[in-house]
Amino acid sequence: MQIEPIAYKDFWNKLTPTTWKFIFPYDWRLPNEINADKLNIFINFIIEKSKVLKKNNVDKIEEITHIDIVTHSMGNFPARFYVKKYGFDKINKIIFVAPPFLGAADTISALTVGQGLFFNHEEIRKMARTFPALFEFLPRYNHASVEKKSNQPLNIFDIDNWQKNLVTKGRGKKDVSIEKFITNLKSVNERLNTVDNWLDTISEKDKNKILVLVKTEFKTFTSLLIEKNPEDNQPENFFNLRDSLYVEEGDGVVPNASSCVYHKQIATYAIFNEFFKDDKKHAFLMRDSRIQRIINDFLNSSDDTTQFKPELIGRSVKKVQKLQSVNVKDNNVNFTYKKIICT
């Protein structure tokens, strides 16, 4: 079943660009570095197609020289890989909605018990662990996982920190899903490290053409509790999902520590819950009327983010000014998470 009609139909119908609008149907199972190459082909096709149509005076079509990009969730990855590799020359503006720039702890749940993100069945767990792109969702922000006894953060990309029974082959049998899991885990961190400095490749002028919209005030899986040597016969490196840290600093899937990480470099606005309103969480954020209005206003304006100010800004739409570290003690474990400070 495709999720696009459910999550994006309302947004698509209300999107009012000055020219054409297109969906880039990338394969979300593949490494997003590959999807960035496909995006490049897609953009070039649109530009060249417009030239041909204009040359032939088809419906008085104007030639397209630059395109706007709107991404949701995982869509940030192919867009950033594209900018890193191909630059900003053919882009007018970019809007990132609910971007897990540094991943989401919810991915760990999807890879271990088959629930989280768009997954909600245990049967899909093994299949999900074979998708390279899903590993790009693994959390990379500080204190994304913490060891219970030492209270020290652990690197989730280190296979030695994973729950033992999830990454160990049993009774000499060949387990293809485990082999693919280990391969994906080894390759993904190096791949993501190459895109971390994507903003360094573009000018300040182009940075001011990028807008980030995030949702907050939903309880979000923020920090994984790992028990290296549990005392109740659980496997080594037990992922204690029940006693992990969940705080209302995110959109229900992506923590603010991940989505707001570039707030000092690119304009980032947080959408807060409204009273008596059925606020949308991560998967259906594009159906939020405030998100839709801000996107249309920004795309149809000649302003960059230094001049653009959402008409809705106020109590429920605020600009992110700071990520403040907060220390909490829960179940005798010291956790640290990021709280957004807005104006």
C-alpha positions in Angstrom: 0.0 0.0 0.0 1.4 3.4 -0.9 1.4 6.0 1.8 1.5 9.0 -0.5 -2.3 9.4 -1.0 -2.9 9.2 2.7 -0.1 11.5 3.9 0.2 14.0 1.0 -3.0 14.2 -1.0 -4.4 17.2 0.9 -1.1 19.0 0.8 -0.7 18.4 -2.9 -4.2 19.7 -3.7 -3.5 22.9 -1.7 0.0 23.5 -3.1 -0.3 26.5 -5.4 3.0 27.1 -7.2 3.3 29.8 -9.9 4.1 27.1 -12.5 4.2 23.3 -12.6 4.4 21.0 -9.6 6.0 17.5 -9.7 6.4 14.5 -7.3 9.9 13.0 -7.3 9.1 9.3 -6.6 12.4 8.1 -5.2 13.0 4.6 -3.9 13.2 5.1 -0.1 14.8 1.6 0.4 18.0 2.7 -1.5 20.9 4.7 -0.1 19.9 8.3 -0.5 23.2 9.1 -2.2 21.8 7.1 -5.1 18.4 8.9 -4.9 20.3 12.2 -5.1 21.7 11.1 -8.5 18.2 10.2 -9.6 17.0 13.6 -8.4 19.7 15.3 -10.5 18.4 13.4 -13.6 14.8 14.4 -12.6 15.6 18.1 -12.3 17.6 18.1 -15.6 14.7 16.5 -17.3 12.2 19.1 -16.1 14.5 21.9 -17.2 15.2 20.5 -20.6 11.5 19.6 -21.1 10.5 23.2 -20.5 13.0 24.4 -23.1 11.5 22.1 -25.7 8.0 23.1 -24.9 8.8 26.8 -25.0 10.6 26.4 -28.3 7.5 24.8 -29.7 5.2 27.4 -28.2 3.2 24.7 -26.3 0.5 26.5 -24.2 2.8 29.5 -23.9 5.1 27.6 -21.5 7.9 29.6 -19.9 11.3 28.1 -19.7 12.2 26.7 -16.3 15.7 27.5 -15.1 15.4 26.9 -11.3 13.2 24.6 -9.2 11.8 24.7 -5.7 12.1 21.6 -3.5 9.8 20.7 -0.7 10.8 17.6 1.4 9.1 15.7 4.2 11.0 13.5 6.7 13.4 11.2 4.8 13.2 13.5 1.8 15.8 15.7 3.4 18.5 13.1 2.7 18.3 12.9 -1.1 17.9 16.7 -1.2 21.0 17.3 1.0 23.1 14.7 -0.9 22.0 16.5 -4.1 23.1 20.0 -2.8 26.4 18.5 -1.6 27.2 16.9 -5.0 25.5 19.1 -7.5 25.3 22.5 -5.8 22.5 25.1 -5.7 22.7 26.4 -9.2 19.4 24.9 -10.4 17.6 25.5 -7.1 15.5 28.5 -6.2 14.3 27.5 -2.7 14.2 24.5 -0.4 11.7 23.8 2.4 12.4 20.9 4.8 9.4 19.7 6.8 10.1 17.5 9.8 13.6 16.6 8.7 15.5 14.0 10.7 18.9 15.7 9.8 20.5 13.6 12.6 18.1 10.7 12.6 15.5 9.6 15.1 15.7 7.1 18.0 12.3 5.7 16.8 14.4 4.0 14.0 15.9 1.7 16.7 12.4 0.5 17.6 11.6 -0.2 13.9 14.8 -2.2 13.5 14.4 -4.2 16.7 10.7 -4.9 17.3 9.3 -3.8 13.9 7.5 -0.7 15.2 8.1 2.9 14.7 8.3 5.3 11.7 5.9 4.0 9.2 6.2 0.4 10.4 3.8 -1.2 12.9 4.1 -4.9 12.5 6.7 -7.2 13.9 6.7 -9.3 10.7 8.3 -6.4 8.8 11.3 -6.1 11.1 13.6 -8.4 9.3 12.7 -6.8 5.9 13.2 -3.3 7.3 16.7 -4.2 8.4 17.7 -4.9 4.8 16.9 -1.3 3.6 20.1 0.8 3.5 18.1 4.1 3.6 16.4 3.2 6.9 19.8 3.1 8.6 20.3 6.7 7.6 17.5 7.4 10.1 19.5 6.1 13.1 20.1 8.8 15.7 23.4 10.7 15.5 22.8 13.5 17.9 24.5 13.7 21.3 23.1 11.3 24.0 20.9 9.4 21.5 21.7 6.3 23.6 22.9 6.0 27.2 24.4 3.0 29.1 22.4 2.4 32.3 25.1 1.9 34.9 27.8 4.2 33.7 25.4 6.9 32.5 27.7 7.4 29.5 26.5 7.9 25.9 27.1 5.1 23.5 27.6 5.1 19.7 24.7 3.3 18.1 26.7 2.8 15.0 29.1 0.5 16.8 27.9 -3.1 16.3 29.3 -3.9 19.8 26.7 -1.7 21.4 23.8 -3.5 19.8 21.6 -5.9 21.6 23.5 -9.2 21.4 20.7 -11.5 20.2 19.8 -9.1 17.3 23.2 -9.2 15.7 24.3 -12.8 16.5 23.7 -15.8 14.2 22.2 -18.7 16.0 23.4 -22.4 15.9 25.7 -21.9 13.0 22.9 -21.0 10.6 23.3 -18.4 8.0 21.0 -15.4 8.6 20.9 -13.1 5.6 19.0 -10.4 7.5 21.7 -10.2 10.1 24.5 -10.1 7.5 22.7 -7.3 5.7 22.1 -5.5 9.0 25.8 -5.6 9.9 26.8 -4.5 6.3 24.3 -1.6 6.4 25.4 -0.4 9.8 29.1 -0.3 8.8 28.5 1.6 5.6 25.8 4.1 6.7 27.8 6.2 9.2 30.6 6.8 6.7 28.0 7.7 4.1 26.3 10.2 6.4 29.6 11.8 7.4 30.1 12.9 3.8 26.9 15.0 3.9 27.3 16.6 7.3 29.0 19.6 5.8 26.5 20.1 3.0 25.9 23.7 4.0 29.6 24.5 3.6 29.3 24.0 -0.1 26.8 26.8 -0.7 26.8 30.6 -0.2 25.2 32.6 2.6 22.8 34.0 -0.1 21.6 30.4 -0.9 21.4 29.5 2.8 18.8 32.3 3.1 16.7 30.5 0.5 16.3 27.4 2.8 13.4 27.1 5.3 13.0 24.4 8.0 9.5 23.7 9.5 9.3 21.3 12.5 6.5 20.2 14.8 6.9 20.0 18.6 5.1 19.3 21.9 4.6 15.6 21.1 6.1 12.9 23.3 9.0 11.6 21.3 11.5 8.7 21.7 14.7 10.7 22.4 17.3 8.6 24.1 17.7 4.8 24.2 18.6 3.1 27.5 21.1 0.3 26.9 21.9 -2.2 29.7 25.4 -3.6 29.0 25.0 -6.5 31.5 21.4 -6.7 32.7 20.6 -8.6 35.8 17.4 -10.2 34.8 18.6 -12.7 32.1 18.0 -10.3 29.3 20.6 -10.4 26.4 23.8 -8.4 26.6 23.4 -4.7 25.6 19.7 -5.0 26.3 17.7 -2.2 24.6 15.3 -1.2 27.3 12.7 0.6 25.2 10.3 0.9 28.1 12.6 2.9 30.4 14.2 5.0 27.6 13.7 8.7 27.5 10.6 10.1 25.9 10.0 13.9 26.1 7.7 16.4 24.5 10.5 17.9 22.4 9.7 16.6 18.9 6.9 15.6 16.5 6.3 12.1 17.8 9.1 10.6 15.7 11.9 13.2 15.1 13.4 14.9 18.2 14.1 18.6 18.1 17.8 17.8 18.6 17.7 16.3 15.1 15.3 18.5 13.2 16.6 21.9 14.6 20.3 21.2 14.4 20.9 23.8 11.7 18.9 26.6 13.3 21.9 28.9 13.5 22.6 28.6 9.8 19.2 28.3 8.2 15.8 29.7 9.3 13.9 27.1 11.4 10.3 27.6 12.6 8.6 25.4 15.2 4.8 24.6 14.9 3.3 24.3 18.4 0.0 22.5 19.3 -3.1 24.5 19.1 -5.9 24.1 21.8 -9.0 22.3 20.5 -7.2 21.3 17.3 -6.4 17.8 16.0 -2.7 18.5 15.6 -0.8 16.3 13.2 2.1 14.2 14.2 5.2 13.4 12.1 3.7 11.2 9.4 0.8 13.5 8.6 2.4 16.9 9.3 1.9 17.9 5.7 -1.8 18.0 6.3 -1.5 20.7 8.9 -3.0 23.9 7.5 -0.4 26.1 9.0 2.4 24.1 7.3 0.5 24.3 4.0 0.1 28.1 4.3 3.7 28.8 5.2 5.0 26.7 2.3 2.7 28.4 -0.2 3.5 31.9 1.1 7.3 31.3 1.0 7.3 29.7 -2.4 5.1 32.4 -3.9 7.2 35.2 -2.4 10.3 36.7 -3.8 11.6 37.1 -0.3 14.4 35.0 1.2 14.3 34.0 4.8 15.9 37.2 5.9 12.8 39.1 4.8 10.2 36.4 5.0 8.1 36.2 8.2 5.2 33.8 8.3 1.8 35.6 8.7 0.9 32.9 11.3 3.9 33.6 13.5 2.9 34.1 17.2 1.7 31.6 19.8 1.6 28.5 17.6 4.4 29.4 15.0 7.7 30.5 16.5 11.3 30.9 15.2 13.9 28.6 16.8 16.7 30.6 18.4 18.5 28.1 20.5 18.9 24.4 21.5 19.3 24.2 25.2 20.7 21.1 26.9 18.5 19.8 29.7 19.7 17.1 32.2 17.1 14.8 33.8 17.3 11.8 36.0 14.8 9.0 35.2 15.0 5.5 36.6 18.3 6.4 38.2 19.8 7.2 34.8 21.1 10.6 33.8 19.7 11.6 30.5 20.4 14.7 28.4 18.1 16.1 25.8 17.8 19.3 23.8 15.0 21.8 24.4 14.1 24.4 21.8 14.0 28.1 22.8 11.9 30.2 20.5 10.8 33.7 19.9 
